[in-house]
Amino acid sequence: MADNAGSKISFFLVGLGIGALVGILFAPKSGEETREYLSQKADEGREYAQRKARELRERADDLMERSKTVAVRQKDSISAAVDAGREAYQKAKAQ
C-alpha cells in the first residue's frame, strides 16, 4: 500500500513538472508573471502532497487502532477457549 501511495505521489510530481514545463514553453506571459504562476503551482503541489500525506497518516493510524482492537478480541477469545479447555480437562480428570 505504501508503494502504491508513493507511486501516486511520484506520478503527481512528474505530471506537475511536465505541466509547468509546457506552461513555460507556451505561455504568452512575461517572466515575472510566469515565475509567479510557477510559484503558485509549486505551492499548490506542496499543499496537495501535505494533505495526502496527512490523510495517509490518519488512515494508517486508524488501521493500527483497528488492528489492536482485533488483536485484543482474538487474545480474549483464545484465552476463553484455553480456560474452557482447561476446565473441561479438570472435569474429565476428576471423573
Residue frames as qw, qx, qy, qz and C-alpha x, y, z in Angstrom:
[[0.000, 0.887, 0.462, 0.000, 0.00, 0.00, 0.00],
 [0.309, -0.780, 0.114, 0.532, 2.87, 2.35, 0.76],
 [0.398, -0.094, 0.607, 0.681, 4.37, 1.64, -2.68],
 [0.188, 0.648, 0.664, 0.322, 1.05, 2.48, -4.30],
 [0.142, -0.941, -0.229, 0.205, 0.82, 5.79, -2.45],
 [0.413, -0.574, 0.344, 0.618, 4.46, 6.56, -3.26],
 [0.372, 0.176, 0.669, 0.619, 3.92, 5.88, -6.95],
 [0.089, 0.830, 0.533, 0.136, 0.82, 8.08, -7.00],
 [0.251, -0.887, 0.008, 0.387, 2.77, 10.92, -5.44],
 [0.451, -0.299, 0.533, 0.650, 5.62, 10.35, -7.89],
 [0.305, 0.484, 0.674, 0.468, 3.23, 10.43, -10.84],
 [0.052, -0.930, -0.354, 0.086, 1.68, 13.60, -9.49],
 [0.342, -0.753, 0.209, 0.522, 5.03, 15.31, -9.12],
 [0.421, -0.023, 0.644, 0.639, 6.15, 14.24, -12.60],
 [0.188, 0.694, 0.628, 0.298, 2.88, 15.50, -14.04],
 [0.188, -0.924, -0.163, 0.291, 3.30, 18.75, -12.16],
 [0.404, -0.514, 0.408, 0.637, 6.79, 19.18, -13.60],
 [0.344, 0.248, 0.703, 0.571, 5.70, 18.39, -17.14],
 [0.055, 0.843, 0.529, 0.086, 2.73, 20.73, -16.84],
 [0.265, -0.850, 0.026, 0.454, 4.94, 23.51, -15.56],
 [0.412, -0.261, 0.558, 0.671, 7.43, 23.00, -18.40],
 [0.243, 0.503, 0.694, 0.453, 4.71, 23.03, -21.05],
 [0.092, -0.910, -0.380, 0.137, 3.23, 26.09, -19.40],
 [0.334, -0.685, 0.220, 0.608, 6.53, 27.90, -19.55],
 [0.381, -0.034, 0.659, 0.648, 7.14, 27.00, -23.18],
 [0.086, 0.504, 0.687, 0.517, 3.72, 28.03, -24.44],
 [0.184, -0.765, -0.478, 0.390, 2.77, 30.81, -22.03],
 [0.328, 0.649, 0.194, 0.658, 2.41, 34.26, -23.58],
 [0.452, -0.875, -0.172, 0.034, 3.21, 35.83, -20.22],
 [0.165, 0.839, -0.422, 0.302, 6.12, 37.92, -19.02],
 [0.532, 0.226, -0.731, 0.363, 8.88, 36.36, -16.96],
 [0.159, -0.202, 0.566, -0.783, 7.55, 37.83, -13.73],
 [0.751, -0.029, 0.028, -0.659, 4.05, 36.51, -14.37],
 [0.814, 0.177, -0.547, -0.086, 5.45, 33.11, -15.28],
 [0.303, 0.242, -0.742, 0.547, 7.55, 32.96, -12.11],
 [0.422, -0.138, 0.413, -0.795, 4.52, 33.90, -10.02],
 [0.842, 0.076, -0.229, -0.482, 2.45, 31.25, -11.79],
 [0.690, 0.216, -0.672, 0.158, 5.12, 28.60, -11.19],
 [0.028, 0.238, -0.667, 0.706, 5.44, 29.63, -7.57],
 [0.641, -0.076, 0.190, -0.740, 1.68, 29.35, -7.13],
 [0.875, 0.129, -0.381, -0.268, 1.58, 25.91, -8.75],
 [0.477, 0.267, -0.738, 0.396, 4.51, 24.73, -6.64],
 [0.256, -0.192, 0.548, -0.773, 2.66, 25.88, -3.51],
 [0.802, 0.018, -0.038, -0.596, -0.48, 24.07, -4.67],
 [0.780, 0.220, -0.586, -0.004, 1.56, 20.91, -5.29],
 [0.210, 0.266, -0.728, 0.595, 3.19, 21.13, -1.88],
 [0.498, -0.122, 0.373, -0.774, -0.17, 21.66, -0.17],
 [0.860, 0.106, -0.280, -0.413, -1.63, 18.70, -2.09],
 [0.633, 0.245, -0.698, 0.230, 1.28, 16.47, -1.09],
 [0.040, -0.223, 0.655, -0.721, 0.99, 17.55, 2.55],
 [0.682, -0.052, 0.141, -0.716, -2.76, 16.94, 2.54],
 [0.864, 0.150, -0.431, -0.210, -2.35, 13.48, 1.03],
 [0.423, 0.273, -0.741, 0.444, 0.44, 12.63, 3.48],
 [0.312, -0.182, 0.514, -0.778, -1.79, 13.71, 6.38],
 [0.821, 0.034, -0.073, -0.566, -4.68, 11.60, 5.02],
 [0.761, 0.224, -0.608, 0.043, -2.40, 8.59, 4.64],
 [0.152, 0.272, -0.715, 0.626, -1.08, 9.06, 8.18],
 [0.550, -0.111, 0.334, -0.757, -4.63, 9.27, 9.55],
 [0.874, 0.126, -0.293, -0.368, -5.64, 6.17, 7.60],
 [0.582, 0.268, -0.714, 0.282, -2.60, 4.29, 8.89],
 [0.136, -0.230, 0.625, -0.734, -3.40, 5.35, 12.47],
 [0.746, -0.018, 0.083, -0.661, -6.98, 4.15, 12.00],
 [0.839, 0.198, -0.492, -0.124, -5.78, 0.81, 10.66],
 [0.312, 0.295, -0.749, 0.505, -3.40, 0.43, 13.59],
 [0.414, -0.162, 0.474, -0.760, -6.22, 1.05, 16.06],
 [0.862, 0.083, -0.133, -0.482, -8.45, -1.46, 14.31],
 [0.686, 0.292, -0.655, 0.123, -5.63, -4.00, 14.30],
 [0.023, 0.274, -0.713, 0.644, -5.08, -3.51, 18.01],
 [0.649, -0.065, 0.259, -0.712, -8.80, -3.99, 18.68],
 [0.881, 0.184, -0.342, -0.272, -8.92, -7.17, 16.62],
 [0.486, 0.335, -0.732, 0.340, -5.78, -8.49, 18.33],
 [0.251, -0.226, 0.615, -0.713, -7.28, -7.87, 21.77],
 [0.807, 0.040, 0.057, -0.586, -10.51, -9.63, 20.75],
 [0.803, 0.276, -0.526, -0.049, -8.57, -12.59, 19.38],
 [0.219, 0.335, -0.750, 0.526, -6.46, -12.77, 22.54],
 [0.498, -0.139, 0.460, -0.722, -9.59, -12.72, 24.71],
 [0.871, 0.156, -0.170, -0.434, -11.22, -15.39, 22.54],
 [0.663, 0.317, -0.658, 0.164, -8.15, -17.63, 22.70],
 [0.034, -0.304, 0.695, -0.650, -7.86, -17.12, 26.46],
 [0.700, -0.054, 0.259, -0.664, -11.50, -18.06, 26.92],
 [0.875, 0.228, -0.367, -0.218, -11.02, -21.19, 24.78],
 [0.434, 0.347, -0.736, 0.387, -7.92, -22.19, 26.76],
 [0.304, -0.226, 0.583, -0.719, -9.76, -21.64, 30.05],
 [0.835, 0.054, 0.035, -0.546, -12.72, -23.71, 28.81],
 [0.782, 0.306, -0.543, 0.002, -10.38, -26.46, 27.67],
 [0.170, 0.348, -0.737, 0.555, -8.55, -26.44, 30.99],
 [0.546, -0.136, 0.418, -0.714, -11.86, -26.61, 32.87],
 [0.892, 0.162, -0.194, -0.374, -13.09, -29.48, 30.68],
 [0.592, 0.356, -0.685, 0.230, -9.80, -31.31, 31.26],
 [0.113, -0.292, 0.682, -0.661, -10.09, -30.83, 35.03],
 [0.747, -0.023, 0.208, -0.631, -13.68, -32.17, 35.00],
 [0.869, 0.265, -0.383, -0.165, -12.68, -35.17, 32.88],
 [0.384, 0.393, -0.726, 0.413, -9.70, -35.84, 35.10],
 [0.364, -0.252, 0.558, -0.702, -11.85, -35.64, 38.26],
 [0.874, 0.049, 0.043, -0.482, -14.25, -38.31, 36.92]]
